[in-house]
Amino acid sequence: MARTQRSPVTAGSVVLLHGLGRTGASMSSLAGFLHAAGMETVVINYPSRGDHLKALADGVAAEIAERARSDSPLSFVTHSMGGIVLRQMVADGLVRVHRAVMLAPPNHGSEVVNVLRHVPSVTSLMGPAFLQLAAGTDGSSAWINGLPMADFEVGVIAGRRWTPFFSPLLPAAGDGKVTISATHVEGMAGHRVVNTGHTWIMRDRHVQAQTLSFLQNGRFLQLDGADREPG
């Protein structure tokens, strides 16, 4: 069962979902930024290391339904695995989405998981959903690729900062945990790349401005070259 802050979910609310091994506190800076811009924000905590992704999605959706004051579509901002939880909820028909911004989502998995899943202490610590984030198409890695394309208005923001611990495990440029290419999802309405890492991408001022723009207008800001996808 998801554990959450108890503010109601109303028409026009923006629901924020954190990533694996994090809590809602990690989204507080972004939630505060959006609230200051006039948006009603709801940050949901869920036990990201406690179950498989389908069960996590069921728990988050149940919490949203319990607190809902309207059946209108909602907007979402997700970090990392939170984006996969959202996609699972949509695939199961549990939520309707107006707009969504996914920050550093492993939409095609992460090669970091492919390496660390062979370390028993890591898999024990990170939980069953961690294993579902593996990249590739073999039997143990194909789960994430079975999710349907995004049939809602979604923008994706990826990071491209090298980090000494996990970047060497990635086959291409990324944020230290997820490659830029792996953040793409079929059906997305926009994609941006910023010079930041995976863990704190939601605190980056450019990311916050881009998130607000997409939630308000369905498109990202056109800024300088540093805020656009290379190539």
Secondary structure, DSSP 8 states (H G I E B T S, - for coil): --EE----B-TT-EEEE--TT--GGGGHHHHHHHHHTT--EEEEE--TTSS-HHHHHHHHHHHHHHHBS--S-EEEEEETHHHHHHHHHHHTT---EEEEEEES--TT-BHHHHHHTT-HHHHHHH-HHHHTTB-SSSTTT-TGGGS----SEEEEEEE----TTTGGG-SSSBSSSSBTGGG--TT-SEEEEES--STTGGG-HHHHHHHHHHHHHSS-----GGGS---
